[in-house]
Amino acid sequence: MTARIIDGNALSAQVRGEIAGRAAALTARGVQPCLAVILVGGDPASAVYVRNKVAGCEKAGIRSLRFDYPESATQDEVMARLAELNADPAVHGILVQLPLPKHLDETAVLEAIDIKKDVDGFHAENVGRLSQGREAFIPCTPHGVMKMLESTGTPVQGAEAVVIGRSNIVGKPMAMLLTNAGATVTVCHSKTKDLAFHTRRADILVAAIGKPRFVTGDMVKPGATVIDVGINRLQDGPDAGKLCGDVDFESAKAVAGAITPVPGGVGPMTITMLLENTVISAERAARACGK
Ligand SMILES: Nc1nc2c(c(=O)[nH]1)N[C@@H](CN(C=O)c1ccc(C(=O)N[C@@H](CCC(=O)O)C(=O)O)cc1)CN2
């Protein structure tokens, strides 16, 4: 068997077309969706992601505001900017690119974002609402994964789903979304004993551990849908400098029913769902002011 490749770029292009239509309709009613992006420090990968977010906004007809701070930025400076953006009715979405420099209090920064503008869905109140299955901003990467599962027709209800990784950004919200959708979910992590025992039972396997090519074909159930959230740059060997995921694509592809590549899989969907969350926030704001 060789797996169907789930093309994140193609799905993104389709969904971004729909988002652009909704943004245009809002703009015609006098409410142009607007996303504010805060980047602190000089992490090269973060700079690429922020650039792609801003470019994605522009293409979709979403206004963007970008605030770059040096590595030495203080907590007070970032908090003051967030207060200003929270109070600005023309701003519908606010995000702080992660990771932040170590001297900043990430939790305090994320909690300072108005939950109505928290398009990353990282505020504790949005996390709590998601865990209760209530309306909430859904973190972009796991939301993108759910869209990818839907696009492939992968049945989620009643499926055995295994999530490897328990981060606040991906693993935990991913497990909540799959649970809310009716899957039986197992969350595995660095302390899990006999990881392969769990992964081999998974109809849906989501890898988000940050270890290059960690999940190999012998750990995959035949016919499973494998979603690779990892983005690792290989340091040495013949592929040095190349990007790869947490899944060993070649061996897993031979066993899985469907699989996401890296690059071109989940990554593009992360930015797409951010654009969608921004438009959702603007739609809510427009409704609230009768437009
Ligand atoms: N505030 C946030 N910070 C971070 C998030 C997030 O959702 N919100 N997620 C990640 C980084 N991230 C978005 O910010 C992100 C990662 C990867 C991609 C992507 O499109 N990857 C491409 C490859 C890009 C490359 O060449 O390096 C792919 O997989 O095809 C988009 C967004 C951590 N921080």
PDBQT file of the ligand as one rigid body, heavy atoms in Angstrom, charges set to zero:
ROOT
HETATM    1  N1  LIG A 301       1.744  32.717  18.273  1.00  0.00    +0.000 N 
HETATM    2  C1  LIG A 301       2.059  31.538  17.708  1.00  0.00    +0.000 A 
HETATM    3  N2  LIG A 301       3.318  31.097  17.751  1.00  0.00    +0.000 NA
HETATM    4  C2  LIG A 301       3.617  29.894  17.172  1.00  0.00    +0.000 A 
HETATM    5  C3  LIG A 301       2.617  29.139  16.501  1.00  0.00    +0.000 A 
HETATM    6  C4  LIG A 301       1.298  29.631  16.493  1.00  0.00    +0.000 A 
HETATM    7  O1  LIG A 301       0.342  28.996  15.976  1.00  0.00    +0.000 OA
HETATM    8  N3  LIG A 301       1.058  30.844  17.090  1.00  0.00    +0.000 N 
HETATM    9  N4  LIG A 301       2.952  27.973  15.817  1.00  0.00    +0.000 N 
HETATM   10  C5  LIG A 301       4.350  27.692  15.550  1.00  0.00    +0.000 C 
HETATM   11  C6  LIG A 301       4.943  28.363  14.338  1.00  0.00    +0.000 C 
HETATM   12  N5  LIG A 301       4.035  28.675  13.224  1.00  0.00    +0.000 N 
HETATM   13  C7  LIG A 301       3.192  29.715  13.354  1.00  0.00    +0.000 C 
HETATM   14  O2  LIG A 301       3.373  30.641  14.073  1.00  0.00    +0.000 OA
HETATM   15  C8  LIG A 301       4.178  28.059  11.947  1.00  0.00    +0.000 A 
HETATM   16  C9  LIG A 301       5.043  27.015  11.725  1.00  0.00    +0.000 A 
HETATM   17  C10 LIG A 301       5.223  26.490  10.440  1.00  0.00    +0.000 A 
HETATM   18  C11 LIG A 301       4.538  27.002   9.363  1.00  0.00    +0.000 A 
HETATM   19  C12 LIG A 301       4.757  26.520   7.965  1.00  0.00    +0.000 C 
HETATM   20  O3  LIG A 301       4.048  26.938   7.067  1.00  0.00    +0.000 OA
HETATM   21  N6  LIG A 301       5.753  25.675   7.726  1.00  0.00    +0.000 N 
HETATM   22  C13 LIG A 301       6.123  25.291   6.371  1.00  0.00    +0.000 C 
HETATM   23  C14 LIG A 301       7.630  25.295   6.274  1.00  0.00    +0.000 C 
HETATM   24  C15 LIG A 301       8.183  26.680   6.483  1.00  0.00    +0.000 C 
HETATM   25  C16 LIG A 301       9.702  26.750   6.390  1.00  0.00    +0.000 C 
HETATM   26  O4  LIG A 301      10.218  26.703   5.276  1.00  0.00    +0.000 OA
HETATM   27  O5  LIG A 301      10.339  26.888   7.450  1.00  0.00    +0.000 OA
HETATM   28  C17 LIG A 301       5.570  23.915   6.053  1.00  0.00    +0.000 C 
HETATM   29  O6  LIG A 301       5.400  23.101   6.977  1.00  0.00    +0.000 OA
HETATM   30  O7  LIG A 301       5.317  23.673   4.874  1.00  0.00    +0.000 OA
HETATM   31  C18 LIG A 301       3.655  28.033   9.580  1.00  0.00    +0.000 A 
HETATM   32  C19 LIG A 301       3.486  28.559  10.847  1.00  0.00    +0.000 A 
HETATM   33  C20 LIG A 301       5.198  28.114  16.737  1.00  0.00    +0.000 C 
HETATM   34  N7  LIG A 301       4.886  29.433  17.185  1.00  0.00    +0.000 N 
ENDROOT
TORSDOF 0
